[in-house]
């Protein structure tokens, strides 16, 4: 059963984790005490032999061996190799839990798409969820020792009610040498299609949603199978284990206390128990034990997944959702805050202080700027107002004669853009009001003579003299033939302002 201590560390306080050090179940002491006692016994045996058994010559040779082992034991990259390995195992452990097949989403879709309060509708819904639960049981008994001990044979699955005897015959008659956990999912699909033909599932969209949720459920079952099949590479596990064991084998000799009278560097103190060596063994060997426990969370360790509990919970909840809770609704009533403009749930006396705290608006709302830094600055190289620069920029983007080819519409738009900013010189206004009508002798259509403009928005401009008709080159025109320049009022480009009539109304 999983060891849960979340409530003990809900609030950070002085020595918050210290109360967890006295727990035994699921602790590092329970995992490591045998290895620690074995290491300490071997160390004390070597220490006693050095002190009481070896001769003086043998002692000198043993002392050289101790210095040699202590010098070169640090070359073994224990922390580097072990750290990466444990990180990989913990990541794999959590991903395996995320692949546990939970029926919560599937049962909600079944309850909402498979209709009928009669016995057949109830049979459809319960059978669909039973097939989903059967698929989960079949895959969990393939990867979890605890579930396999509960359902060692298919007969136990039948007696538990996950499979009928007729379904067992079909299951066993299916000729396949591979794991057949997917068979109930196929039965689920066939039964859903039959419910659609009978009208229990009312449209294809509902059937599609149901099968999509089944696909997600089946994919999680498949991922559990693949996690059980594809382990962490054996060579990686072997390298980490050899690195840890060889390091502490060298420490058994290299961390021995030598006779201070011999004057060896770093051996001025003679103790019997190597305190810091034991702590180092506790940390490194404990780290390896963490990986050993988490590499397969479907066993029977203290912190392994409670697969049998999940089977019971999922089966009961799924049947309640599609049977007793089907179409079971409380009477609709107005909620407590029906007429309230600002709905807010009440606080107890223990949480009333939260009302005094302002709501978070964003991290930049706490920034303050000096008043002079909040003034807008004009762009470099722009002397006139922003609107005038914008109008000149649009005019520079257009090709020469574009306003003439459009019958003066473009020039009239640029003129109005300038007049709305009320900072236009007479010369720039005359340039923007040049019309194509001046080329064929017609009166310009730029709106210079409009009553609205003559009322004081701009000064009158001298009319341009009518020029001769321009010849249009092209193979379709005969020699010595002049064609008048058309002045169509075509549609304006989409990046220009609104039509001229709307702008004149806004100016008025």
FENPE-V484399 format. One record per backbone hydrogen bond with DSSP energy under -0.5 kcal/mol. CO is the residue of the C=O (numbers start at 1). NH is the residue of the N-H. E is the energy in kcal/mol with one decimal. If there is no record, write none. Layout:
# FENPE-V484399
co=CO nh=NH e=E
co=CO nh=NH e=E
This chain:
# FENPE-V484399
co=2 nh=4 e=-0.7
co=3 nh=5 e=-0.5
co=5 nh=8 e=-0.6
co=5 nh=9 e=-0.8
co=6 nh=9 e=-0.8
co=7 nh=10 e=-1.0
co=13 nh=16 e=-1.6
co=15 nh=18 e=-0.6
co=15 nh=19 e=-0.6
co=17 nh=20 e=-1.2
co=17 nh=21 e=-0.5
co=18 nh=21 e=-1.1
co=19 nh=22 e=-0.6
co=20 nh=23 e=-1.3
co=24 nh=27 e=-2.0
co=27 nh=31 e=-1.0
co=28 nh=32 e=-2.2
co=29 nh=33 e=-1.7
co=32 nh=36 e=-2.5
co=33 nh=37 e=-2.1
co=34 nh=38 e=-2.2
co=35 nh=39 e=-2.4
co=36 nh=40 e=-2.4
co=37 nh=41 e=-2.3
co=38 nh=42 e=-2.1
co=39 nh=43 e=-2.2
co=40 nh=44 e=-2.4
co=41 nh=45 e=-1.9
co=42 nh=46 e=-2.2
co=43 nh=47 e=-2.3
co=44 nh=48 e=-2.3
co=45 nh=49 e=-2.2
co=46 nh=50 e=-2.3
co=47 nh=51 e=-1.7
co=48 nh=52 e=-2.7
co=49 nh=53 e=-1.7
co=49 nh=54 e=-2.2
co=55 nh=59 e=-2.3
co=56 nh=60 e=-1.9
co=57 nh=61 e=-1.9
co=58 nh=62 e=-2.5
co=59 nh=63 e=-2.3
co=60 nh=64 e=-1.7
co=61 nh=65 e=-1.9
co=62 nh=66 e=-2.2
co=63 nh=67 e=-2.1
co=64 nh=68 e=-2.2
co=65 nh=69 e=-2.4
co=66 nh=70 e=-2.3
co=67 nh=71 e=-1.7
co=68 nh=72 e=-1.8
co=69 nh=73 e=-1.4
co=72 nh=75 e=-1.2
co=73 nh=76 e=-1.5
co=75 nh=77 e=-0.6
co=76 nh=78 e=-2.3
co=77 nh=81 e=-2.0
co=78 nh=82 e=-2.7
co=79 nh=83 e=-2.0
co=80 nh=84 e=-1.7
co=81 nh=85 e=-1.8
co=82 nh=86 e=-2.4
co=83 nh=87 e=-2.0
co=84 nh=88 e=-2.1
co=85 nh=89 e=-2.3
co=86 nh=90 e=-2.6
co=87 nh=91 e=-2.1
co=88 nh=92 e=-2.2
co=89 nh=93 e=-2.4
co=90 nh=94 e=-2.1
co=91 nh=95 e=-1.9
co=92 nh=96 e=-1.8
co=93 nh=97 e=-1.4
co=94 nh=98 e=-1.9
co=95 nh=99 e=-0.8
co=97 nh=100 e=-1.7
co=100 nh=102 e=-1.0
co=103 nh=107 e=-2.8
co=104 nh=108 e=-1.4
co=105 nh=109 e=-1.7
co=106 nh=110 e=-2.4
co=107 nh=111 e=-2.4
co=108 nh=112 e=-1.4
co=109 nh=113 e=-1.5
co=110 nh=114 e=-2.1
co=113 nh=115 e=-0.9
co=118 nh=122 e=-2.0
co=119 nh=123 e=-2.2
co=120 nh=124 e=-2.4
co=121 nh=125 e=-2.0
co=122 nh=126 e=-2.4
co=123 nh=127 e=-2.2
co=124 nh=128 e=-2.3
co=125 nh=129 e=-1.9
co=126 nh=130 e=-2.0
co=127 nh=131 e=-2.3
co=128 nh=132 e=-1.6
co=129 nh=133 e=-2.4
co=130 nh=134 e=-2.4
co=131 nh=135 e=-2.1
co=132 nh=136 e=-1.8
co=133 nh=137 e=-2.2
co=134 nh=138 e=-2.5
co=135 nh=139 e=-1.9
co=136 nh=140 e=-2.3
co=137 nh=141 e=-2.3
co=139 nh=143 e=-0.8
co=140 nh=143 e=-0.5
co=140 nh=144 e=-2.7
co=143 nh=145 e=-0.5
co=144 nh=148 e=-2.0
co=145 nh=149 e=-2.0
co=146 nh=150 e=-0.9
co=147 nh=151 e=-2.7
co=153 nh=157 e=-1.1
co=154 nh=158 e=-2.2
co=155 nh=159 e=-2.7
co=156 nh=160 e=-1.7
co=157 nh=162 e=-1.6
co=157 nh=163 e=-0.7
co=158 nh=161 e=-1.3
co=164 nh=168 e=-1.9
co=165 nh=169 e=-1.8
co=166 nh=170 e=-1.9
co=167 nh=171 e=-2.3
co=168 nh=172 e=-2.7
co=169 nh=173 e=-2.2
co=170 nh=174 e=-0.8
co=173 nh=175 e=-0.6
co=174 nh=176 e=-1.3
co=180 nh=183 e=-1.2
co=182 nh=186 e=-1.4
co=183 nh=186 e=-0.6
co=183 nh=187 e=-2.1
co=184 nh=188 e=-2.2
co=185 nh=189 e=-2.0
co=186 nh=190 e=-2.5
co=187 nh=191 e=-2.5
co=188 nh=192 e=-2.3
co=189 nh=193 e=-2.3
co=190 nh=194 e=-2.0
co=191 nh=195 e=-2.2
co=192 nh=196 e=-1.8
co=193 nh=197 e=-1.9
co=194 nh=198 e=-1.8
co=195 nh=200 e=-2.1
co=195 nh=201 e=-1.3
co=196 nh=199 e=-0.8
co=200 nh=115 e=-2.5
co=200 nh=202 e=-0.6
co=203 nh=207 e=-1.5
co=204 nh=208 e=-2.7
co=205 nh=209 e=-2.3
co=206 nh=210 e=-2.2
co=207 nh=211 e=-2.4
co=208 nh=212 e=-2.0
co=209 nh=213 e=-1.9
co=210 nh=214 e=-1.8
co=211 nh=215 e=-2.2
co=212 nh=216 e=-1.9
co=213 nh=217 e=-2.2
co=214 nh=218 e=-2.8
co=215 nh=219 e=-2.4
co=216 nh=220 e=-1.6
co=217 nh=221 e=-1.5
co=218 nh=222 e=-2.4
co=219 nh=223 e=-2.2
co=220 nh=224 e=-1.8
co=221 nh=225 e=-1.7
co=222 nh=226 e=-2.1
co=223 nh=227 e=-2.5
co=224 nh=228 e=-1.9
co=225 nh=229 e=-1.6
co=226 nh=230 e=-3.3
co=229 nh=231 e=-0.8
co=233 nh=236 e=-0.6
co=233 nh=237 e=-1.6
co=234 nh=238 e=-2.6
co=235 nh=239 e=-2.5
co=236 nh=240 e=-2.2
co=237 nh=241 e=-2.2
co=238 nh=242 e=-2.8
co=239 nh=243 e=-2.3
co=240 nh=244 e=-2.1
co=241 nh=245 e=-2.6
co=242 nh=246 e=-2.7
co=243 nh=247 e=-1.7
co=244 nh=248 e=-1.9
co=245 nh=249 e=-1.7
co=246 nh=250 e=-2.1
co=247 nh=251 e=-1.6
co=248 nh=252 e=-1.3
co=249 nh=253 e=-0.7
co=250 nh=253 e=-0.6
co=250 nh=254 e=-3.4
co=251 nh=255 e=-1.9
co=253 nh=256 e=-1.4
co=259 nh=262 e=-1.6
co=260 nh=263 e=-1.3
co=264 nh=267 e=-1.8
co=269 nh=271 e=-0.6
co=272 nh=274 e=-0.5
co=273 nh=275 e=-1.4
co=274 nh=278 e=-2.1
co=275 nh=279 e=-2.0
co=276 nh=280 e=-2.3
co=277 nh=281 e=-2.3
co=278 nh=282 e=-2.4
co=279 nh=283 e=-2.2
co=280 nh=284 e=-2.6
co=281 nh=285 e=-2.0
co=281 nh=286 e=-0.6
co=282 nh=286 e=-1.1
co=283 nh=287 e=-2.1
co=284 nh=288 e=-2.0
co=285 nh=289 e=-1.9
co=286 nh=290 e=-2.0
co=287 nh=291 e=-1.7
co=288 nh=292 e=-2.1
co=289 nh=293 e=-2.1
co=290 nh=294 e=-2.1
co=291 nh=295 e=-1.7
co=296 nh=299 e=-0.7
co=297 nh=305 e=-2.6
co=298 nh=145 e=-1.7
co=298 nh=146 e=-0.6
co=301 nh=304 e=-1.1
co=305 nh=307 e=-1.8
co=306 nh=310 e=-1.9
co=307 nh=311 e=-2.2
co=308 nh=312 e=-2.1
co=309 nh=313 e=-2.7
co=310 nh=314 e=-2.7
co=311 nh=315 e=-2.1
co=312 nh=316 e=-2.1
co=313 nh=317 e=-2.6
co=314 nh=318 e=-2.2
co=315 nh=319 e=-1.7
co=316 nh=320 e=-2.0
co=317 nh=321 e=-2.1
co=318 nh=322 e=-1.6
co=319 nh=323 e=-1.2
co=319 nh=324 e=-0.6
co=320 nh=325 e=-2.4
co=323 nh=326 e=-0.8
co=325 nh=328 e=-1.6
co=327 nh=329 e=-0.8
co=335 nh=338 e=-1.4
co=337 nh=340 e=-0.6
co=348 nh=351 e=-1.0
co=348 nh=352 e=-0.6
co=351 nh=354 e=-1.5
co=352 nh=355 e=-1.5
co=353 nh=356 e=-1.2
co=354 nh=357 e=-0.9
co=362 nh=365 e=-1.2
co=363 nh=366 e=-0.8
co=364 nh=367 e=-1.5
co=370 nh=373 e=-0.7
co=370 nh=374 e=-0.6
co=371 nh=374 e=-1.1
co=372 nh=375 e=-0.8
co=379 nh=382 e=-1.4
co=381 nh=383 e=-0.6
co=385 nh=389 e=-1.8
co=386 nh=390 e=-1.8
co=387 nh=391 e=-2.2
co=388 nh=392 e=-2.5
co=389 nh=393 e=-2.0
co=390 nh=394 e=-1.9
co=391 nh=395 e=-2.1
co=392 nh=396 e=-2.1
co=393 nh=397 e=-1.3
co=394 nh=398 e=-0.8
co=395 nh=398 e=-0.6
co=399 nh=402 e=-1.8
co=401 nh=405 e=-2.4
co=402 nh=406 e=-1.1
co=403 nh=408 e=-2.5
co=404 nh=407 e=-1.9
co=406 nh=409 e=-0.9
co=408 nh=412 e=-1.9
co=409 nh=413 e=-1.9
co=410 nh=414 e=-2.4
co=411 nh=415 e=-2.0
co=412 nh=416 e=-2.0
co=413 nh=417 e=-2.2
co=414 nh=418 e=-1.8
co=415 nh=419 e=-2.5
co=416 nh=420 e=-2.1
co=417 nh=421 e=-0.8
co=418 nh=421 e=-0.6
co=418 nh=422 e=-0.8
co=418 nh=423 e=-0.8
co=419 nh=422 e=-0.6
co=425 nh=429 e=-1.9
co=426 nh=430 e=-2.2
co=427 nh=431 e=-1.8
co=428 nh=432 e=-1.7
co=429 nh=433 e=-1.0
co=431 nh=434 e=-0.8
co=435 nh=438 e=-0.8
co=436 nh=439 e=-1.5
co=436 nh=440 e=-0.8
co=437 nh=442 e=-1.3
co=438 nh=467 e=-1.3
co=447 nh=450 e=-1.2
co=450 nh=454 e=-2.2
co=451 nh=455 e=-0.8
co=453 nh=456 e=-1.1
co=453 nh=457 e=-0.7
co=453 nh=458 e=-1.4
co=470 nh=483 e=-0.5
co=471 nh=473 e=-0.6
co=474 nh=477 e=-1.2
co=478 nh=481 e=-1.0
co=484 nh=486 e=-0.5
co=488 nh=490 e=-1.0
co=493 nh=496 e=-1.6
co=499 nh=503 e=-1.7
co=500 nh=504 e=-2.4
co=501 nh=505 e=-2.1
co=502 nh=506 e=-2.0
co=503 nh=507 e=-2.1
co=504 nh=508 e=-2.4
